[in-house]
Amino acid sequence: MAIMHNKDLLFGKKTEKDLDKLDCWYVHYAAGDIKRLFEIAPYEMKWAVFERENQKLKCYDLDRIRRLINGQNKDSQATNANSTATSS
């Protein structure tokens, strides 16, 4: 269960100009394979904010999560780019 929300408002940073800015998925409940989140989300968002059993909210960059799920990170991308350049 998730809803589109404003990340700054969730963390108490109220600004009038950002009231209508929806930039995150506020996830109340998630179970299972995290890849499924990307398959069923109807809109791309920059952030995901998770609420976990009465703990503080946790915010994650969705681009970074996508890279991790796909087995890519900045170091492996740089390594792949270097190995491609040296083999050419």
N, C-alpha and C positions, 0 to 999 in steps of 0.2 A: 504494500500500500504506500503510495507516494503522491505528492501533490506539488505542482509548480509553486515556487515561493521566491521571496527575495532573501538572499543569504545575509545581507547586512541587518535586515530587520530581525531575523532569527537570533542574531548575536547581540541585539540591543543597540545597534548603530543606526538610529533613526535619522533619515534625511528626507525632506519633502520631495526632492527631485527624484529620489529612487523608489517612491511608493509604488509606482506601476511597473518597475523593472523586475521581471521574473527571470532569474539567472541560475536557479538551482532546483534540483529535485529534493524535496524534504521527504525522506523515507522514514515512515513510521514502523513499517514491518517488512522484512525481507528474509527469505529463506531459500536455500538451494544454490544453484549455480549463478554466480554474479554475471556471467555472460548473458543470461536471459534478460537482465535489466536493460541492456542495450538493444536487445531484439524487440522488446515490447514497448519501450519508451517512444511515444508518438512525436516528441520534439527533442532536438539536441540542446543540451544545457552545458554550461561551463563547470558547474559544481554539483556535488551530491552531499547533502547534509543528513547524517544518520542519527537517529535517536535510539539509544541503547539502554534499556532497563534502568530508568531513573538516573542515568549518568549524564555528564555534560555532552552537548551536541558535538559531533565530530564532522569536520568538513574535509572533503576530498576533491581534488582536481580530476574530473572525469577523463580528460585527455591522457593523463598519467595512468589512470587505471586501465584504460583501453590498451595503452602500450604494454603494460605489465601482463595483461591477459593474453595479448598476442605474442608474448615472449620477446618484446623489444623494449630496450631502455636506451637512454642517451649514450651510454658506453658501448653497447653492442652496435648501435647505429654508426657511431664513429669508427669502430673497429671494422665493420663491414665496408664502410666508405673507403677507409684506408687500404684494405686488402683488395678492393676492386680497383682502386687507383694504381696500386703497385703491380697488379697482375696485367694491366693494360699496356 
